[in-house]
């Protein structure tokens, strides 16, 4: 299959995606030429972005911060939820300490953090 060979091609394809998006919806027939074109171009753009604009995986501390913000809880409240000291939460947040298996399970249960991510 073809691939995007330059930044300029990438930019042109992004523009084309913007043109096609208003022409398709969830009800668009699978063989509609606009939908087919959009699918092909989207795949090409996705491959290019994975190669040249990779998105790094978030750190455990970033995930914990995000989940705390989503739930509106403080480090002190999280410490109480997990049965650890606030200073231990601070160590998790700065990357100075890794959670124990017990705490990792609680993070999974209380903050819905994926266990695979917690265990590496």
C-alpha positions in Angstrom: 0.0 0.0 0.0 1.1 3.6 -0.5 2.6 5.7 2.2 3.0 9.4 2.8 6.4 10.5 1.6 6.6 14.2 2.7 5.3 16.7 5.2 3.6 18.5 2.3 1.7 15.3 1.3 0.7 14.9 4.9 -0.7 18.4 5.0 -2.7 17.9 1.8 -4.2 14.7 3.1 -5.2 16.4 6.3 -7.0 19.1 4.3 -8.7 16.4 2.3 -9.9 14.7 5.5 -11.4 18.0 6.6 -13.2 18.2 3.2 -14.6 14.6 3.5 -15.7 14.6 7.1 -18.9 16.7 6.5 -19.8 14.3 3.6 -20.0 11.1 5.7 -21.8 10.0 8.8 -22.6 6.8 10.7 -25.4 6.2 8.2 -23.2 6.5 5.1 -23.2 3.3 3.1 -20.0 1.2 3.4 -19.2 1.5 -0.3 -19.8 5.2 -0.6 -16.8 6.6 -2.4 -16.3 9.5 0.1 -16.3 7.0 3.0 -13.9 4.7 1.2 -11.6 7.6 0.4 -11.8 8.9 4.0 -10.9 5.4 5.4 -7.9 5.0 3.1 -6.6 8.5 3.7 -7.2 8.2 7.5 -5.1 5.0 7.6 -2.3 6.7 5.7 -2.3 9.7 8.0 -2.4 7.5 11.1 0.7 5.5 9.9 2.5 8.7 9.2 1.7 10.2 12.6 2.7 7.1 14.4 6.1 7.3 12.7 6.8 11.0 12.8 4.6 12.3 15.7 4.5 9.5 18.2 2.5 10.1 21.4 4.5 8.9 24.4 2.8 6.8 27.0 1.9 8.8 30.1 3.7 8.1 33.3 2.0 6.6 36.3 2.3 10.0 38.0 0.5 11.7 35.1 -2.3 9.1 35.1 -2.7 9.5 38.9 -2.8 13.3 38.6 -5.4 13.1 35.7 -7.6 10.7 37.6 -7.4 12.8 40.8 -8.4 15.9 38.8 -11.3 14.0 37.1 -12.6 13.0 40.5 -11.7 16.3 42.3 -9.7 14.6 45.0 -6.6 15.8 46.8 -3.4 13.9 47.6 -4.6 13.7 51.2 -7.9 12.2 50.1 -6.2 9.8 47.8 -3.8 8.8 50.6 -6.8 8.0 52.8 -8.5 6.0 50.0 -5.3 3.9 49.6 -4.4 3.6 53.2 -1.0 5.2 52.8 0.6 8.5 54.0 0.3 11.7 52.0 4.1 11.7 51.7 3.9 8.3 50.0 1.4 9.7 47.5 3.9 12.6 46.9 6.6 10.0 46.2 4.3 8.2 43.7 3.6 11.6 42.0 7.3 12.5 41.7 8.4 9.0 40.6 10.5 8.5 43.7 8.5 5.4 44.7 6.5 2.7 43.0 3.3 1.5 44.5 3.2 -1.9 46.2 1.1 -4.6 44.6 -1.6 -3.9 47.3 -1.6 -0.2 46.5 -1.6 -0.9 42.7 -4.7 -3.0 43.2 -6.3 -0.2 45.1 -5.4 2.3 42.4 -7.0 0.0 39.9 -10.1 -0.3 42.0 -10.4 3.3 43.2 -9.2 5.3 40.2 -9.9 2.7 37.4 -6.3 2.7 36.3 -5.6 -0.2 34.0 -3.8 -3.0 35.9 -1.6 -3.8 32.9 -0.2 -0.2 33.1 0.3 -0.3 36.8 2.3 -3.5 36.6 4.4 -2.4 33.6 
